[in-house]
């Protein structure tokens, strides 16, 4: 309900206005905490002396019949929102059965009411569900976009009414009057903007890629539906406040609700939670309503209008909003990538593609919070006295104590529920059932028991969706959940200490028990809450199941060599003998993938090796392997021969640079073309440089010479060994392939290792290169030239000179923004890395340049991915950040 596109309209030209992106980014970060701070200060100023026990009593004494009546009224108000979908389906002539349309609408509206996101959540759900029904992407986007644009227009009409009545003085004085008026007038201006949209074919086409105008009759009908929608919400809230003993004049309440809803929308917080409630409460108490009764009314309104319809929406949407990889999202992204508003719908579709499990995670988190809040609040003594007729006092005390531990564990497990981890489901379900039993035994309200059972039932309905083995505990989002867990336990401690401040001073409180000893029960629960929290953190850091990938020991490497000789290898095949990567035999053993984990990514090196007809299947198996552990699958330095397969498997592509391959049959030092290179080779011969090729592991004296050269080379550069896509100086690794040596007067001054591609004699590459400081400047030219001649004599067709990073990236003005940014690094970043120098050195051998790409999932941050890849090659973040 609290949805508006006004706060998102500044995004429309972000792709062409970097300053707008920066400003909007700062606003998104600054506005929510600023509004929360303002509303908290206003609430603190207005609600001095607020009595939580009176609030509890106001809610408890409501008759069951009255609560049922309020719930039915709220259901009717939410059901009216189905008319949006019916209206748009009729206009677009969608042939959807009315029951299915009503179900989809209920799911979208109830989830959007609670999640909000300026209406994006509801629009994304509609997009996802309609495209699954076979509705064309363009039609579904117009349908979802127009409903998203229509919902907030009713609030603009109500704001105009409130402004004309002069009710702006309701807003607390802590907010300047000019700021209040500016925000309200800006929001009210959305009404004429919407009318322009519906009446202009050009505007509708620009905003939603529509082929026709909406028309005044259809547009005004949507305005009327939105006004009715908001008025029904106001009516439900007014009835809730009247039921709790806080009657307010209808006109005054309409203005207060409208202003609070506007602040909730502007806050950018999902559902305006906190901002809307605090603002409405402050305005109502400022108008003379009792604080405790008003708070009870707002709480009841949140329950009957938001939470319970949302729970029914989660139930009706079970199975509809769970997608590990959304092909709809990928198709929509490609179809509408140039449209600004549809770009917002793409964002919402990304959000809701996993929304089903996210909601279950939030519900699990909420059950934990509920158990902690119930443990902190005093239990009604009459309930405890009735329980004492059938239970001993010790059982009640134990139930209270254990419910705190269950609450902490449920909060901790919520992240695993959201990530669809099988073990999290298996633990959470009995905990929810146990929490319901403990709530019953300790005398909690029946509503709490029912809520826990409902959440357990929803989890049971989705039991087939829990397939993952693990998830990254230290990923960015996981850290936020850990902070939420810590904040929840800290909040329990602080909230309970505030409630029981007067009774906690008794030194003998620990051992006291009885129906009225609420402070003692709270005090005894604190060590258990902290102990369970510490135990969970220790288990998560040291004992949580980690991805178990096959080890790459000597036996595995021998087996891999036999496989490579019997099948087809690749450019990077030889690098698997470093033993630092895991091996996946995919497509029934017809393909081999070498990969390694860095943070929350599983990175494969090069294309899958083996049968080219099985590559698509191998790609999907690797994606499945990563998905089982909630890791991002990435392919690094893939060729351009099979890019269509990566595209079909849902990968985005980024050009990493170009790889140089020398055609050995065409290479010669004769002629004008290689005159400069010929001169350098002749100079090297005059300086006494000689070339030697070793096909077998060298003897001990030669190993000592190689190590001395390598150490000197590393020391001069002040760097450590690299890895993953680059060879490393390791005796076991270097023993698997040929070595090329350059000596001067018998002294070893430079060497290079070679890596065969295991494609017959098609290709061999130069891998590890090391030389002593102060060698003749022609040394490496001599080494490369002799390597080319040696490979040609051995019958190879191509010599791979390796990568020129970022070479050929973003050269044309139509290139993607991230590739143009990479081009700047190539042009001006030579102080950090010798991009151009490396390309120029290899260019003198006249190679054929082939593009190499990074394939990664859509909507992953490319800059952080590139940093992770740099850390992976460097040997970890410790080596990347700290110079060895």
C-alpha positions in Angstrom: 0.0 0.0 0.0 2.7 2.4 1.0 4.1 2.5 -2.5 5.2 5.4 -4.7 7.2 5.9 -7.8 8.1 9.4 -6.9 11.1 8.3 -4.8 12.3 6.2 -7.7 11.7 8.7 -10.6 15.2 10.2 -10.2 16.6 6.9 -11.4 15.1 7.4 -14.9 18.2 9.0 -16.4 20.9 7.4 -14.1 22.6 5.6 -17.0 23.4 9.0 -18.6 24.0 11.1 -15.6 26.8 10.0 -13.3 26.3 12.9 -11.0 22.7 12.0 -10.6 23.7 8.4 -9.7 26.1 9.8 -7.0 23.5 12.2 -5.6 20.8 9.6 -5.5 23.1 7.1 -3.9 23.9 9.6 -1.1 20.2 10.4 -0.7 19.3 6.7 -0.4 21.8 6.3 2.3 21.0 9.5 4.2 17.2 9.8 4.0 16.2 6.6 5.9 18.5 7.1 8.9 17.7 10.8 9.0 13.9 10.2 9.0 14.3 7.4 11.6 16.3 9.8 13.8 13.7 12.5 13.5 10.7 10.3 14.2 12.5 8.7 17.2 13.3 12.1 18.6 9.7 13.3 18.1 8.4 10.1 19.6 10.7 10.4 22.6 9.6 14.0 23.1 5.9 13.2 22.9 5.7 9.8 24.6 7.5 10.6 27.9 6.0 8.3 30.6 4.7 5.8 28.1 3.4 2.7 30.0 4.1 -0.6 28.2 1.9 -2.5 30.7 -1.0 -0.3 29.8 -0.4 -1.0 26.1 -0.4 -4.7 26.9 -3.6 -4.4 28.8 -5.3 -2.4 26.0 -4.6 -5.2 23.5 -5.5 -8.0 25.9 -8.9 -6.7 26.8 -10.2 -6.5 23.2 -13.1 -9.0 22.6 -12.4 -11.8 20.2 -15.5 -10.9 18.2 -14.3 -7.4 17.7 -10.9 -8.6 16.6 -12.6 -11.0 14.1 -14.7 -8.1 12.8 -11.6 -5.9 12.3 -9.8 -8.7 10.5 -12.7 -9.2 8.1 -12.8 -5.5 7.4 -9.1 -5.5 6.7 -9.5 -8.5 4.4 -12.2 -6.6 2.5 -10.0 -3.6 2.2 -7.1 -5.6 0.9 -9.4 -7.6 -1.5 -10.4 -4.3 -3.1 -6.9 -4.1 -4.5 -7.7 -7.0 -6.8 -9.6 -4.4 -8.9 -6.3 -3.0 -10.1 -5.5 -6.3 -11.7 -9.0 -6.8 -13.1 -9.0 -3.3 -14.6 -5.6 -3.7 -16.3 -6.3 -7.3 -17.4 -9.5 -6.0 -19.1 -7.7 -3.1 -20.8 -4.8 -5.4 -22.1 -7.3 -8.2 -23.0 -5.4 -10.8 -20.9 -7.2 -14.2 -21.0 -6.6 -15.2 -17.4 -9.2 -17.0 -15.3 -10.6 -14.7 -12.5 -9.7 -17.1 -9.6 -6.0 -17.2 -10.8 -5.9 -13.5 -11.4 -7.3 -12.9 -7.9 -4.7 -15.3 -6.4 -1.9 -13.6 -8.1 -3.2 -10.2 -7.2 -3.6 -11.1 -3.5 0.0 -12.5 -3.3 1.4 -9.4 -5.0 -0.6 -6.9 -3.0 -0.2 -8.4 0.5 3.5 -8.9 0.1 3.9 -5.4 -1.4 2.0 -3.9 1.5 4.6 -5.3 4.0 7.7 -5.3 1.9 7.0 -2.1 0.0 10.2 -1.0 -1.8 8.2 1.9 -3.3 5.8 -0.6 -5.1 8.6 -2.5 -6.8 8.0 -5.7 -4.9 4.4 -6.0 -6.1 5.3 -5.1 -9.7 8.1 -7.7 -9.7 5.7 -10.4 -8.4 3.2 -9.6 -11.1 6.0 -9.7 -13.8 7.2 -13.1 -12.5 3.7 -14.6 -12.3 2.4 -13.2 -15.6 5.4 -14.3 -17.6 5.1 -17.7 -16.2 1.6 -17.8 -17.6 3.0 -17.1 -21.1 2.1 -13.4 -21.2 4.5 -11.5 -23.4 7.3 -9.7 -21.6 6.3 -6.3 -23.0 2.7 -6.7 -22.1 3.5 -8.0 -18.6 5.9 -5.1 -18.0 3.2 -2.5 -19.0 0.6 -4.3 -16.8 2.9 -4.4 -13.7 4.4 -0.9 -14.3 1.0 0.8 -14.7 -0.3 -0.7 -11.5 2.8 0.4 -9.7 2.3 3.9 -11.0 -1.4 3.9 -10.1 -1.3 2.8 -6.4 0.4 6.0 -5.1 -1.8 8.4 -7.0 -4.7 8.0 -4.5 -2.4 9.2 -1.7 -1.7 12.4 -3.7 -5.4 13.1 -3.8 -5.7 12.7 -0.1 -2.7 14.9 0.5 -4.4 17.6 -1.6 -7.5 17.3 0.7 -5.3 17.5 3.8 -3.4 20.6 2.5 -6.7 22.4 1.7 -8.0 21.7 5.2 -4.8 23.2 6.7 -3.8 20.1 8.8 -0.1 20.5 8.3 0.3 21.7 11.9 -0.2 18.0 12.9 3.3 17.2 12.0 5.6 17.6 15.1 7.6 20.8 15.4 10.9 19.0 15.3 10.4 18.9 11.5 10.5 22.4 9.9 7.2 23.5 8.5 8.7 24.4 5.2 10.1 20.9 4.8 6.8 19.4 5.6 5.0 21.6 3.0 7.7 20.9 0.4 7.4 17.1 0.8 3.6 17.2 0.7 3.4 19.5 -2.3 6.0 17.4 -4.2 4.0 14.3 -3.5 0.7 16.0 -4.4 2.2 16.9 -7.8 2.3 13.3 -8.7 -1.5 13.4 -9.5 -1.1 15.8 -12.6 2.1 13.9 -13.6 0.1 10.6 -13.6 -2.7 12.3 -15.7 -0.2 13.4 -18.2 1.2 9.8 -18.4 -2.2 8.3 -19.0 -3.2 10.9 -21.6 0.0 11.0 -23.7 1.0 8.2 -26.0 4.6 9.6 -26.2 5.0 9.7 -22.5 3.7 6.2 -21.9 6.0 4.9 -24.7 9.0 6.6 -23.1 8.2 5.4 -19.6 6.9 1.9 -20.2 7.5 1.2 -23.9 3.8 1.1 -24.5 2.5 1.2 -28.0 -0.7 3.2 -27.2 -2.0 5.7 -24.7 -3.9 4.6 -21.7 -6.8 6.9 -22.2 -8.5 9.3 -19.9 -11.4 7.0 -19.0 -9.0 4.1 -18.0 -6.6 6.5 -16.3 -9.4 8.2 -14.2 -10.7 4.7 -13.3 -7.3 3.8 -11.9 -7.2 7.1 -9.9 -10.6 6.3 -8.5 -9.5 2.8 -7.5 -6.4 4.2 -5.8 -8.4 6.7 -3.8 -10.9 4.0 -2.7 -7.9 1.8 -1.8 -6.3 4.4 0.5 -9.6 5.4 2.0 -10.3 1.8 3.0 -6.9 1.6 4.6 -7.7 4.8 6.5 -11.0 3.3 7.6 -9.4 0.1 8.9 -6.8 2.1 10.9 -9.5 4.4 12.3 -11.6 1.4 13.4 -8.6 -0.2 15.1 -7.9 3.0 17.0 -11.6 3.4 18.0 -11.6 -0.2 19.2 -8.6 0.4 21.5 -10.1 3.5 23.0 -8.5 6.2 20.9 -11.3 7.8 18.9 -10.2 10.6 16.5 -12.3 12.9 14.4 -12.4 11.3 10.9 -11.0 14.4 9.0 -8.2 14.9 11.5 -7.3 11.2 11.4 -7.3 11.2 7.5 -4.8 14.0 7.5 -2.6 12.3 10.2 -2.7 9.0 8.3 -1.9 10.6 5.0 1.1 12.6 6.4 2.5 9.5 8.2 2.1 7.4 5.0 4.0 10.0 3.0 6.9 10.0 5.5 6.9 6.2 5.3 7.1 6.2 1.5 9.8 8.9 1.5 11.9 7.0 4.1 12.5 4.2 1.5 12.2 1.7 4.3 10.2 -1.4 3.4 6.5 -0.8 4.3 7.6 2.4 6.1 7.9 0.2 9.2 8.9 2.3 12.1 8.7 5.7 10.4 4.9 5.4 9.6 4.0 4.0 13.0 6.1 6.5 15.0 4.9 9.5 12.9 1.2 8.5 13.2 1.6 7.8 16.9 3.2 11.2 17.5 0.5 13.1 15.5 -2.3 11.3 17.3 -1.0 11.9 20.8 -0.3 15.5 19.8 -4.0 15.7 18.9 -5.0 14.5 22.3 -5.4 10.8 21.9 -4.2 8.5 24.8 -0.6 7.3 24.0 -1.1 3.7 25.1 -4.5 3.3 23.4 -3.1 4.9 20.2 -0.1 2.5 20.2 -2.4 -0.4 20.7 -4.5 0.7 17.7 -1.5 1.1 15.4 -0.3 -2.3 16.5 -3.7 -3.9 15.8 -3.8 -2.1 12.4 -0.4 -3.5 11.5 -1.5 -7.0 12.4 -4.9 -7.1 10.7 -4.1 -5.1 7.6 -0.4 -6.1 7.0 0.7 -9.2 8.9 -2.2 -11.6 8.7 -3.0 -10.8 5.0 0.7 -11.2 4.3 0.7 -14.6 5.9 -2.2 -15.7 3.7 -0.3 -14.3 0.7 2.8 -16.3 1.7 0.6 -19.4 1.8 -1.1 -18.7 -1.5 2.2 -17.8 -3.1 3.9 -21.0 -1.8 5.9 -22.4 -4.7 5.3 -19.4 -6.9 8.1 -17.1 -5.7 11.0 -19.6 -5.2 13.5 -19.7 -8.1 17.1 -20.6 -7.7 17.9 -19.1 -11.1 15.3 -17.0 -12.9 15.2 -17.3 -16.7 12.4 -14.8 -16.6 14.7 -12.3 -15.0 17.5 -12.9 -17.6 15.1 -12.6 -20.6 13.5 -9.5 -19.1 16.9 -7.9 -18.5 17.9 -8.3 -22.0 14.6 -7.2 -23.5 14.2 -4.0 -21.5 17.8 -3.0 -20.6 17.5 0.4 -22.3 14.2 1.5 -20.8 14.7 3.5 -17.5 11.4 2.5 -15.7 11.6 -1.0 -16.9 15.1 -1.1 -15.4 13.4 -0.5 -12.1 11.0 -3.4 -12.8 14.0 -5.5 -13.6 15.4 -4.7 -10.2 12.1 -5.7 -8.6 12.0 -8.9 -10.5 15.5 -9.7 -9.3 14.3 -9.1 -5.7 11.2 -11.2 -5.9 12.8 -14.1 -7.8 13.8 -15.5 -4.4 11.1 -13.7 -2.4 9.2 -16.8 -1.2 12.2 -18.1 0.8 13.1 -14.6 1.9 9.7 -14.2 3.5 10.0 -17.6 5.2 13.4 -16.4 6.5 11.8 -13.2 7.8 9.0 -15.2 9.4 11.5 -17.5 11.2 13.4 -14.4 12.3 10.1 -12.9 13.6 9.2 -16.0 15.6 12.6 -15.7 17.4 12.0 -12.1 18.1 8.5 -12.9 19.3 9.8 -15.5 21.8 12.3 -13.1 23.1 9.8 -10.3 23.4 7.4 -12.6 25.2 10.1 -13.7 27.6 10.9 -10.1 28.4 7.3 -9.0 28.9 5.6 -9.9 32.2 3.2 -12.9 31.8 -0.3 -12.2 33.1 -0.4 -13.6 36.6 -3.9 -15.1 36.3 -2.7 -17.3 33.4 0.2 -18.5 35.5 -2.1 -19.2 38.4 -4.3 -21.3 36.1 -1.2 -23.2 34.9 -0.1 -23.9 38.4 -3.3 -26.0 38.8 -1.9 -28.6 36.4 1.9 -27.9 36.2 4.6 -27.5 38.9 6.3 -24.1 39.2 9.6 -25.6 38.1 8.1 -26.7 34.7 6.8 -23.1 34.1 10.2 -21.6 35.0 12.0 -24.1 32.8 9.6 -23.4 29.9 10.3 -19.7 30.1 14.1 -20.3 30.2 14.1 -22.7 27.3 11.9 -20.4 25.1 14.7 -17.8 25.3 17.2 -20.3 23.9 14.8 -21.4 21.2 14.2 -17.7 20.2 17.9 -17.0 19.8 18.4 -20.2 17.7 15.5 -19.4 15.4 16.9 -15.9 14.8 20.3 -17.5 14.0 18.7 -20.1 11.7 16.7 -17.6 9.7 19.6 -17.0 7.4 19.9 -20.7 6.5 16.1 -20.8 5.9 16.4 -17.9 3.4 19.3 -19.7 1.7 17.3 -22.9 1.5 19.8 -25.0 3.5 18.5 -28.4 4.3 20.0 -28.7 7.7 18.5 -25.3 8.7 15.1 -26.5 7.8 15.5 -29.8 9.7 16.5 -27.9 12.9 14.1 -25.0 12.6 10.9 -27.1 12.2 11.2 -28.9 15.6 12.4 -25.7 17.2 9.2 -24.0 16.0 7.0 -26.8 17.3 9.0 -26.8 20.5 8.7 -23.1 20.8 4.9 -23.3 20.5 4.8 -26.0 23.2 7.0 -23.9 25.5 4.9 -20.8 24.9 1.8 -22.8 25.9 3.5 -24.1 29.0 4.7 -20.7 30.2 1.4 -19.0 29.8 1.9 -17.0 26.6 -1.1 -15.7 24.6 -2.7 -18.2 22.3 -2.0 -15.9 19.3 1.8 -16.5 19.9 1.3 -20.3 19.8 -0.8 -20.1 16.7 1.8 -17.9 14.9 4.6 -20.3 15.7 2.5 -23.2 14.4 1.5 -21.3 11.2 5.2 -20.6 10.5 6.0 -24.2 11.1 3.2 -25.2 8.7 4.5 -22.8 6.0 8.0 -24.3 6.3 6.6 -27.8 6.0 4.8 -26.8 2.8 8.1 -25.7 1.3 10.2 -28.7 2.5 11.1 -29.7 -1.1 12.7 -26.3 -1.6 15.5 -26.9 0.9 18.2 -28.4 -1.2 21.4 -26.6 -0.4 24.2 -28.1 1.7 25.7 -24.8 3.0 26.1 -21.1 2.5 29.0 -18.7 3.0 28.8 -17.6 6.6 31.0 -14.6 6.1 29.4 -13.3 2.9 28.2 -9.6 2.9 24.5 -10.5 3.5 25.4 -13.1 6.0 27.3 -10.6 8.0 24.1 -8.4 8.1 22.2 -11.3 9.5 24.8 -11.9 12.1 24.6 -8.2 13.1 20.8 -8.6 13.3 21.3 -11.6 15.6 23.6 -9.7 17.9 21.3 -6.7 17.8 18.3 -8.9 18.7 20.0 -10.4 21.7 21.2 -7.0 22.8 17.7 -5.6 22.3 16.3 -8.4 24.5 18.8 -7.6 27.3 18.1 -3.8 27.1 14.3 -4.1 26.7 14.1 -6.5 29.6 16.4 -4.3 31.8 14.2 -1.3 31.0 10.9 -3.2 31.8 12.3 -4.7 35.1 14.5 -1.9 36.2 12.9 -1.5 39.6 13.1 -5.2 40.5 16.6 -6.1 39.3 18.4 -4.6 42.4 17.5 -7.5 44.8 20.7 -9.6 45.3 18.6 -12.7 46.0 16.5 -12.4 42.9 18.3 -15.3 41.1 16.6 -18.0 43.3 13.2 -16.5 43.6 10.2 -18.1 41.8 6.5 -17.5 41.7 3.7 -16.2 39.5 4.7 -12.6 40.2 8.5 -13.0 39.9 8.8 -11.7 36.4 12.1 -10.0 37.0 13.7 -13.1 38.4 12.7 -15.1 35.3 14.2 -12.5 33.1 17.4 -12.3 35.1 17.9 -16.1 34.9 17.4 -16.1 31.2 20.2 -13.7 30.4 23.1 -16.2 30.9 21.3 -18.7 28.7 20.7 -16.2 25.9 24.3 -15.1 25.9 25.5 -18.7 26.1 23.3 -19.9 23.2 24.5 -16.9 21.1 28.2 -17.6 21.8 27.6 -21.3 21.1 26.0 -20.6 17.8 28.8 -18.2 16.7 31.4 -20.7 17.7 29.6 -23.5 15.8 29.1 -21.3 12.8 32.8 -20.2 12.6 34.4 -23.6 13.3 31.8 -26.4 12.9 29.3 -25.3 10.3 29.3 -27.7 7.3 31.7 -26.3 4.6 31.7 -27.2 1.0 33.7 -30.4 0.6 35.4 -30.4 -2.8 37.6 -33.4 -3.9 41.3 -33.1 -2.9 43.9 -32.8 -5.7 46.6 -35.1 -4.5 49.3 -36.9 -6.5 46.9 -39.8 -7.4 44.3 -37.3 -8.6 46.9 -35.6 -10.8 48.1 -38.8 -12.3 44.5 -39.7 -13.1 44.0 -36.3 -14.6 47.1 -36.7 -16.8 45.8 -40.0 -18.1 42.4 -38.3 -18.8 44.0 -35.4 -20.6 46.1 -37.8 -22.8 42.9 -39.7 -23.7 40.7 -36.7 -24.2 41.0 -33.2 -25.3 42.8 -30.6 -23.1 42.9 -26.9 -23.4 45.0 -23.7 -23.0 45.1 -24.0 -19.2 45.1 -27.8 -18.9 48.7 -28.0 -17.7 48.0 -25.6 -14.8 45.9 -28.3 -13.0 49.2 -30.0 -12.1 49.9 -27.1 -9.6 47.5 -29.0 -7.3 45.9 -25.8 -6.0 42.6 -26.4 -7.8 39.8 -28.9 -7.5 38.7 -31.0 -10.4 35.1 -31.7 -11.5 34.5 -34.5 -14.0 31.3 -33.4 -15.6 28.9 -34.8 -18.2 29.6 -38.4 -17.2 33.3 -37.9 -17.3 33.4 -36.4 -20.8 34.5 -32.9 -19.5 36.9 -31.8 -16.9 36.7 -28.5 -15.0 39.4 -27.1 -12.7 38.2 -24.6 -10.1 38.9 -23.0 -6.8 36.9 -21.1 -4.2 37.5 -17.5 -3.2 35.1 -15.9 -0.7 31.6 -16.6 -2.0 32.6 -17.5 -5.5 33.5 -20.7 -7.3 35.9 -19.8 -10.1 36.7 -22.2 -13.0 39.8 -21.6 -15.0 39.2 -21.6 -18.8 36.5 -23.5 -20.7 35.6 -27.0 -19.7 38.1 -29.4 -21.3 37.0 -32.5 -23.2 34.1 -33.2 -25.5 32.8 -30.0 -27.1 29.4 -31.6 -27.6 29.0 -31.9 -23.8 30.1 -28.4 -22.8 26.6 -27.1 -22.2 25.8 -29.9 -19.8 29.2 -29.4 -18.0 28.4 -25.7 -17.5 25.1 -26.5 -15.9 26.6 -29.1 -13.7 29.2 -26.6 -12.5 26.4 -24.0 -11.8 24.5 -26.7 -9.8 27.6 -27.5 -7.8 28.1 -23.8 -6.9 24.4 -23.3 -6.2 24.3 -26.2 -3.7 26.6 -24.1 -1.6 25.1 -20.7 -2.5 28.3 -19.7 -4.3 28.5 -17.6 -7.5 29.9 -19.7 -10.5 32.5 -17.8 -12.5 34.5 -18.9 -15.5 37.8 -17.0 -15.9 39.6 -16.5 -19.2 37.3 -18.4 -21.5 37.6 -18.3 -25.3 35.2 -17.0 -27.8 34.4 -20.3 -29.5 31.6 -21.2 -27.1 30.3 -17.9 -25.8 26.8 -18.8 -27.0 26.7 -21.7 -24.5 27.5 -19.3 -21.6 24.9 -16.9 -22.8 22.3 -19.8 -22.9 23.3 -20.8 -19.4 22.5 -17.4 -18.0 26.0 -15.9 -17.7 27.0 -12.3 -18.3 30.3 -11.7 -20.1 33.1 -9.2 -19.5 36.1 -9.0 -21.8 39.2 -9.7 -19.7 41.8 -9.0 -22.4 43.5 -10.7 -25.3 45.7 -13.8 -25.6 48.5 -13.8 -28.2 49.2 -17.0 -30.2 52.1 -17.2 -32.6 51.6 -19.2 -35.8 54.7 -21.4 -35.8 54.5 -22.3 -39.5 54.6 -18.6 -40.4 57.3 -17.5 -38.0 60.7 -16.6 -39.4 63.5 -14.3 -38.5 64.3 -13.6 -42.2 62.9 -10.6 -44.0 62.2 -7.0 -43.1 59.3 -7.8 -40.8 61.4 -9.3 -38.0 64.6 -7.3 -38.6 64.6 -5.7 -35.1 64.0 -9.1 -33.5 66.7 -10.7 -35.6 69.2 -8.0 -34.5 68.5 -8.7 -30.8 68.9 -12.4 -31.2 72.3 -11.9 -33.0 73.3 -9.5 -30.2 72.4 -12.2 -27.7 74.6 -14.8 -29.5 77.5 -12.4 -29.5 77.0 -11.8 -25.8 77.5 -15.6 -25.2 73.8 -16.5 -24.5 73.0 -20.2 -25.2 69.6 -22.0 -25.2 68.8 -25.4 -23.7 65.6 -27.4 -23.5 65.0 -29.9 -20.7 62.2 -32.5 -21.3 62.7 -34.4 -18.0 63.1 -33.1 -14.5 66.6 -31.6 -14.0 69.2 -32.9 -11.6 69.8 -31.4 -8.1 72.5 -28.8 -9.2 70.2 -27.5 -11.9 67.3 -27.3 -9.4 69.5 -25.2 -7.1 70.3 -22.8 -10.0 66.6 -22.5 -11.0 65.7 -21.7 -7.4 68.4 -19.1 -7.1 67.2 -17.3 -10.3 63.6 -17.5 -9.1 64.3 -16.1 -5.6 66.4 -13.2 -7.1 63.5 -12.4 -9.5 60.9 -12.3 -6.7 63.2 -10.3 -4.4 63.8 -7.6 -7.0 60.0 -7.2 -7.5 59.2 -7.4 -3.8 56.3 -9.8 -4.6 55.3 -13.4 -3.7 54.4 -16.3 -5.9 51.1 -16.0 -7.8 48.8 -18.9 -8.6 45.6 -20.2 -10.1 46.0 -18.9 -13.7 49.7 -18.4 -13.4 52.4 -21.0 -12.9 54.3 -21.0 -9.6 57.9 -22.0 -8.8 57.2 -25.4 -7.3 59.4 -28.4 -7.8 56.5 -30.8 -8.1 54.6 -28.6 -10.6 57.7 -27.9 -12.8 58.5 -31.6 -13.0 55.4 -32.2 -15.1 56.5 -30.2 -18.2 59.5 -29.0 -20.3 61.8 -26.3 -19.1 63.7 -23.8 -21.3 67.0 -22.4 -20.0 69.2 -19.5 -21.1 72.9 -19.6 -19.9 75.7 -17.1 -20.3 79.1 -18.6 -20.0 77.7 -21.7 -18.4 75.8 -19.6 -15.7 72.0 -19.9 -15.7 70.5 -16.4 -16.1 66.9 -17.1 -17.2 64.4 -19.8 -17.6 60.8 -20.5 -18.7 58.4 -23.4 -18.1 56.1 -24.6 -20.8 52.5 -25.9 -20.6 51.2 -28.2 -23.2 47.6 -28.0 -24.1 47.2 -31.8 -24.5 45.5 -31.3 -27.9 47.9 -33.4 -29.8 50.6 -31.0 -31.0 48.2 -28.1 -31.6 49.4 -25.7 -28.9 52.0 -25.1 -26.2 52.3 -22.1 -24.0 54.9 -20.2 -22.1 54.1 -20.2 -18.4 56.5 -19.3 -15.6 59.3 -16.9 -16.7 62.2 -15.8 -14.4 65.5 -14.1 -14.9 68.4 -12.6 -12.9 68.7 -8.8 -12.3 71.1 -7.2 -14.6 71.0 -9.7 -17.5 71.5 -8.4 -21.0 68.4 -6.5 -22.2 68.0 -8.9 -25.1 67.7 -12.0 -22.9 63.9 -12.4 -23.0 63.7 -11.7 -26.7 66.3 -14.4 -27.2 64.4 -16.8 -24.9 61.0 -16.2 -26.6 62.5 -16.6 -30.1 64.3 -19.8 -29.3 61.1 -21.1 -27.6 59.2 -20.4 -30.8 61.8 -22.2 -32.9 61.9 -25.2 -30.4 58.1 -25.6 -30.4 58.1 -25.5 -34.2 60.7 -28.2 -34.4 58.7 -30.3 -32.0 55.8 -30.2 -34.4 53.5 -27.8 -32.5 51.2 -25.5 -34.6 50.9 -22.5 -32.1 52.9 -21.0 -29.3 50.7 -19.3 -26.6 52.4 -16.1 -25.3 49.8 -15.7 -22.6 47.4 -12.9 -21.8 47.6 -9.1 -22.3 45.2 -8.1 -19.5 42.5 -5.5 -20.5 44.0 -5.3 -24.0 41.3 -4.5 -26.6 38.7 -3.8 -23.9 36.3 -0.8 -24.3 38.0 0.7 -27.3 34.8 1.9 -29.0 32.4 4.5 -27.6 29.5 2.0 -27.7 31.2 -0.4 -25.3 29.6 -1.1 -21.9 30.3 1.4 -19.1 32.3 -1.1 -17.1 34.5 -2.0 -20.1 35.1 1.7 -20.8 36.2 2.1 -17.2 38.5 -0.9 -17.7 39.9 0.9 -20.7 40.9 3.9 -18.5 42.8 1.5 -16.3 44.6 0.1 -19.3 45.4 3.6 -20.7 46.4 5.3 -17.4 47.2 2.4 -14.9 50.7 1.5 -16.0 52.2 2.8 -12.8 50.3 0.0 -11.0 50.6 -2.7 -13.7 52.5 -2.7 -17.0 49.5 -3.3 -19.2 50.8 -1.6 -22.3 54.4 -2.8 -21.9 53.3 -6.4 -21.7 51.2 -6.0 -24.9 54.1 -4.2 -26.7 56.6 -6.9 -25.8 54.4 -9.7 -27.1 53.5 -7.7 -30.2 57.0 -7.9 -31.6 56.4 -11.7 -32.3 53.4 -10.8 -34.4 50.9 -13.0 -32.7 47.2 -13.6 -33.5 45.2 -11.9 -30.7 42.2 -13.8 -29.4 39.7 -12.3 -26.9 39.3 -13.9 -23.5 36.3 -13.3 -21.3 35.0 -13.7 -17.8 31.5 -15.3 -17.5 29.7 -14.6 -14.3 26.0 -14.5 -13.1 23.9 -11.5 -14.0 23.5 -8.8 -11.4 26.7 -9.5 -9.6 29.0 -6.6 -8.9 31.8 -6.6 -11.5 34.3 -4.5 -9.5 34.1 -6.8 -6.5 34.4 -9.8 -8.8 37.6 -8.4 -10.3 39.0 -7.8 -6.8 38.2 -11.4 -5.8 39.9 -12.7 -9.0 43.0 -10.6 -8.2 43.1 -12.0 -4.7 42.6 -15.5 -6.0 45.6 -15.2 -8.4 47.7 -13.5 -5.6 47.1 -16.4 -3.3 44.5 -14.9 -1.1 43.5 -11.5 0.4 46.4 -11.6 2.8 48.9 -11.7 0.0 47.0 -9.1 -2.1 46.8 -6.6 0.7 50.1 -7.3 2.5 53.3 -7.3 0.4 55.3 -10.5 1.2 
